[in-house]
Amino acid sequence: MTSLPNPHVGADPEGIHAGENYVPTLPATMRAMVLEKQGALLVSKKLPIPVPSAHQVLVKIIACGICRTDLHILDSELQHPKLPLIPGHEIIGTIVKTGAEVSMLKPGDPVGIPWLGYTCGQCRYCLKDQENLCENALFTGYTMDGGFAEYTVAFERFCFKIDPVYADPSGAPLMCAGLIGYRSYSMAGKHVENMGIYGFGAAAHILAQVASYEGKKIYAFTRDGDLKAQSFAMDLGATWAGNSSAILPIALDAAIIFAPAGDLIPKVLRDVDKGGTVVCGGIHMSDIPGFPYEILWGEKTLRSVANLTRNDAREFLSLALKAKIKTKTTLYDLEKANEAVADLRSGNIQGAAVLVM
């Protein structure tokens, strides 16, 4: 693999313009919702349109989903973000300008931009085809500015052409909820018939459709008493939906935990049969309590998911078209980002919250 140039957004623009597909009608400024300090509300600002470096593209954003990872950043559960920061990593938009070295994309192309924004191609993980663990990775909406704005820049190799059917707000949740859900689903194992999903939000509502398309039975566990989420899961093809505390009459072949609740781990290990896999699909989870070895014994596997790879994106976006995945979204104007964040935090969203520009 070859290394990329200095990846930091806002690089010195001198020498960049030669060979670019320059669009003279771009405005000078854009609207953006900015995180100035973790734990604080987002601030509405007018900012200069970012300039793409040689390997980057400038994207006019159509929509950006709000992910639970965004909450972890805002709430200081993920440390050391770029500050000030434009959050957001479930981006759907249209390319309006390209850097001098861009060769695979052109103005007018609809693209999706995910969480993984850059990898070095040279570290020990990249050389083992584990770019999701890259030691020098940059992440959209965390260590690079993201999609809570009218425009953003992104590296060409980390943008994905989007079919027109998803080139609108419905496509935004695919770029993280869908991708992380798919990676979690892939890690659960190939010979799974009965799969448990714990936490039925944006990722789960996409994954349930994938599993149904592939003939698997989904058992959806929600917060105790969340009848709306349980009904939502059944509408999407779940075999059963109920409280996370419920005991099933069958053992699960595998389980995916999307809820950031570490105290679920011992219970889920008990729910899974011998040889089964429990996948923790989030980037953050509360502390896991101690548990007896006997509930892990029987060659059960407990594992996490970290980020995604570009191959995950290619596979999943192809599968989404075949399975005719439909996302359920609640739309908010960009300036209503704080309201959307509050609704997601309180559990008032079915499916995904999406900002539209």
DRENMI-198078 format. One record per residue (C-alpha): residue in one letter; y, z, x. Coordinates in steps of 0.5 Angstrom, whole numbers, plus 500, padded with zeros to 3 digits. Last residue first. Layout:
<atoms>
AYZX ...
</atoms>
This chain:
<atoms>
M541510441 V535513438 L532520440 V525521438 A521527435 A514526435 G508528430 Q510533425 I516536427 N518543425 G514547430 S520552432 R521548439 L521541436 D526543431 A531546437 V530540441 A532535436 E538540434 N540540441 A539532442 K543531435 E548527440 L543521441 D542520434 Y535523431 L529520429 T522524426 T516520428 K509518426 T506514431 K501508429 I496506434 K493499432 A486501436 K487494440 L494495441 A493502443 L488500448 S492495452 L497501452 F492506454 E489502460 R496499463 A498506463 D492510466 N493505471 R500507473 T497514474 L499520470 N501527471 A497533472 V491534468 S487541468 R480543469 L475547466 T468545466 K461548463 E455547467 G452553463 W456558465 L463558463 I462563457 E457567462 Y463568467 P466573463 F474572461 G480574464 P487572461 I490565462 D497566463 S502561459 M501554460 H505549463 I504541465 G500540459 G493537457 C488543459 V481540459 V475543457 T469540459 G462541456 G455541460 K453547455 D457547449 V464548447 D467553442 R466559447 L470556452 V475554447 K476562446 P476564453 I482559454 L486560448 D490566451 G493561456 A497558450 P501551452 A498548446 F495541448 I488544449 I483538450 A475540448 A469537449 D461537447 L463542441 A458547439 I457547431 P458552425 L465552428 I469559429 A476559427 S481563431 S485556432 N486555425 G483549421 A482542421 W475538420 T473531421 A479529423 G481522421 L489521421 D490524414 M486530416 A490532422 F496532418 S493536413 Q492541419 A499540421 K501542414 L497548413 D499552419 G496558417 D493560424 R496555429 T492549429 F485547431 A483539430 Y476538430 I475530432 K469526431 K468520435 G467513433 E472509438 Y477508433 S477515431 A478518438 V484513439 Q487515432 A486523434 L489521441 I496519437 H496525433 A494530439 A499528443 A505529438 G503535436 F496538433 G495544438 Y487545440 I483538440 G476539439 M471533440 N464532437 E461526440 V462526447 H458522452 K464519456 G467525459 A473530457 M477527463 S478520459 Y481524453 S486528458 R488521461 Y489518454 G493525451 I497524458 L499517456 G500518449 A504524449 C508521455 M510513454 L506513447 P511517444 A517512445 G513506442 S515508435 P522508437 D522500438 A519495443 Y512498440 V510492436 P514487441 D508489446 I511493452 K512491459 F511497463 C516500468 F514504474 R513498479 E520496477 F523503479 A528506474 V535506472 T538509465 Y542506460 E544509453 A543516455 F537522454 G533517457 G532520464 D535522471 M530523477 T527529479 Y526532472 G528526467 T523521470 F519524475 L519523483 A513523487 N513525495 E506529495 C503524490 L498527485 N499522480 E498517486 Q491519486 D488512489 K486516495 L491513500 C496516494 Y493522495 R494523503 C501520503 Q503513504 G504510497 C511514496 T510515489 Y516514484 G518515476 L512518473 W514521467 P514514463 I518508462 G517503457 V519496457 P522490453 D524484458 G531481456 P533481463 K527480468 L521483471 M516482476 S520480482 V525485483 E528485490 A535484489 G536489483 T535487476 K540488470 V539488462 I532490462 T530493454 G529500452 I523505450 I523511454 E519517454 H521521460 G527525457 P532529461 I539527464 L540532469 P546536473 L542538476 K535535479 P530540477 H528546481 Q523550476 L519548470 E519554466 S526554466 D527553458 L530546459 I525544464 H519547459 L522544453 D522537456 T515538458 R514539450 C516532450 I522529446 G522521445 C527516448 A529510444 I533503445 I535504452 K539499456 V535499462 L537497469 V532495474 Q530498481 H527495487 A534493490 S538499487 P540499480 V547502479 P548507473 I553506468 P558511469 L558517465 K561520458 K558526456 S555530451 V552537454 L545540453 L545547451 A543552456 G537555459 Q537551465 K544549467 E548542467 L543539462 V546532460 M546528454 A549521455 R554516453 M555510457 T561508461 A563501464 P561497459 L556491461 T558484459 P558482466 V550482467 Y548481474 N541478475 E541481482 G541476489 A546480492 H549486489 I545491493 G549490499 E553497498 P551500492 D549507496 A544510492 G545513485 V538514484 H534517490 P528512491 N530511499 P526504500 L519503498 S513504502 T507499502 M500500500 
</atoms>
